[in-house]
């Protein structure tokens, strides 16, 4: 039986389409895209990550002059990443770590190979040691669609307002969608910020598909746990990033809950012994222990899995973080902003009635998931809980200024109100006599 007229032309079109899905139509591109930075945890270093559609060399050329030749060179490696979707699209993820950077100095760089170079970007190397004042932009739940707060964040970044970004889970919505093309679109969206600042991440529930494969492949975090959990030092703070998702997607392995918990306990023990050098301990994880939103998320349940652990008793994080005196806990997941009074086990532990955040007797929780995504904002329950201090249902993001070893400044920027500061609080702890809460 002969094929119907037009059959082969239809097949040819499908073949051409499948060949073109790797990048732009036509031949797959060797030009770098989706350029972003991360801090690998080693003083004087920065990692550059980017994507191409064909295998090429991985090189970064950099220097101090905004124009002219870039005299310094660093080479790295690439790995192929095959998305789990039906098209099995293949990306090549390149990583190069720059070392021996001068602290606080601005560098100009481009990445790629002789087959194609990125445009030039600039970044400022992080300062070394504990005696400086890092400024961070903090948020979660930023989508490729409806990224409301991103244009303002981009302008803030171009004005040199931040030293790093903390993205507290949920990217793109979702990076795996449309055979990972949504992930590509999201990584291109954040490039103007992420190619200029270390863009530090933790996984959220929207990264779950194919065992978090898009998240693991696209981001380059410190440590050897594929970015699921890690820690790093920044100025006077020790920052711990972890996965709340190990408690919810148990089909990827219950052992991950135990592994992460043991790692967290070990890391917190070391951080406490190092309080003289890094007085602040800050954590970031996607799903909060507490919230007062009008939904059925884990944080609205009295026995949240993150807070109390599996079956309400195994590997709960609230007791662990309280025991080791975590100062500030950053969360997202709820598409709103909420600041809690210092809290432990649903009890408020303010420092005093007049100055609740001066020498608080429990950790401070900040939920900042209103950067903007297609799911819109999350409403709050009608009546706030007694432990809820401030609730803001507006698009925005959080500014976190770790001023020194005794003072942290937290501000919430409302994009709905053209950059107005809608929450402003200082957390103050004495440098001497600091100890665990228990």
ABEGO torsion letter per residue (X at the ends): XBBBBGAAAAAAAAAAAAAAAABBBEBBBABBBGBBBBBAGBBGBBBBBBBBABBBBBBBBBBABABEBBABBBBBBBBBBBBABAAGBBBBBBBBBBBGBBBGBBBBBBBEBAAEBBBBBBBBBBBBEABBBBBBBBBBGBBABGBAAAAAAAAAAAAGABABBBBBEEBGOBAABGGGAAAAAAAAAAAAAAAABBBBBBBBAAAABGGGAAAAAABBBBEAAGGABBBBBBEABBBBBBBAAAAABAAAEAAAAAAAAAAAAAAAAAAAAAAAABABBBBBBABBABBABBBABAAABABBAAAAEBGGABGBAAAAAAAAGBABBBBBGBBBBBBBBBBBGGBBBBABAABAABGBABBBBBBBAAAEBAAEBBBBBABBBAABABBBBBBEBBBBBBABAABBBBBBBBAAAGGBBABBBBBBBBABGBBBAX
